[in-house]
Amino acid sequence: MRKGCGRVAEKLKEFMRRLRRAEDCPLVMGILNCTPDSFSDGSNASVEDRVERGLQMIAEGADILDIGGESTRPGAQFIPAQEELRRVLPVIEQLRKVSDAPLSIDTNKAVVAEAALATGVNIINDITALRGEGDMAGLAARTGAPVILMHMQGLPQNMQSSPSYRDVVAEVYAFLCERAEYAQSRGVCPKAILFDPGFGFGKTFAHNAQLLRRLPELAAAGYPLLAGLSRKSMIGQALGLSPEDRLEGSLALALLAVEGGARVVRVHDVKETARALRMRSAVLTAAGA
Ligand code: HH2
């Protein structure tokens, strides 16, 4: 049986409220990839195993799960909507039967997002910021689903070939503001919009570092910020470690992002990240900060 709609809606409302309360502990988004080829956690696990992993992340402190059916790692190949749906829908359906936690769908295809929303997902995570396949802006406006707008230069197929900016922070800021205006012109409520600088999406190490250090400039736009740095290649570049060995680097980057004003961190390692953030909050609270 599907979890009560009222309870799910209540949980989503609470999530959206906490996003805007800077005094609350930052939120943890657990990554639940349903892909054979994601850069750090791709696998051919069964639906049951993926659902179990999702529940484990919730038990470990995830405030939301981000479910994805298409890898967007550099060089990833495009897959059709049909295949993406085949990967994600059974997992969403099973998860919704047993959990009322907020869920987001990581897709740039409106038809995938629409089916996911109909199956119990609450939030659209669109790495193309409403420039993908189909009318994602219309869907977000019609359903009232909150939407994460992410910056990307190029496409996953070519984005790391020669990323180039005059001022990466100014350009990402201008892009995200333009996409937020577009979303609103299509009827999306401003309170339903989140910003994401898109770490690693068409960016060199130096670009990612600039964005991280100058995150407060992006936060100043007034939309809650999400940061996705978990296990990304900038950690490999700095420490020379492979994706499965990037936990400590990921924790360091998550804390830096939160210091810069990120309200949500998108991570693979939920237990460790939630503990690190709770530790930080405990110190700040005790110090009256
Ligand atoms: N990063 C990835 C995928 N989706 N969405 C947002 N909003 N922000 C991100 O930084 C982001 C994202 C890439 O990470 P992952 O899902 O672990 O890998 P893959 O794309 O290979 O599945």
Residues whose N, C-alpha, C, O or C-beta is under 5 A from the ligand:
A	BS01	HH2	N33 D37 S38 F39 E70 S71 T72 R73 D106 N125 I148 M150 D196 G198 F199 G228
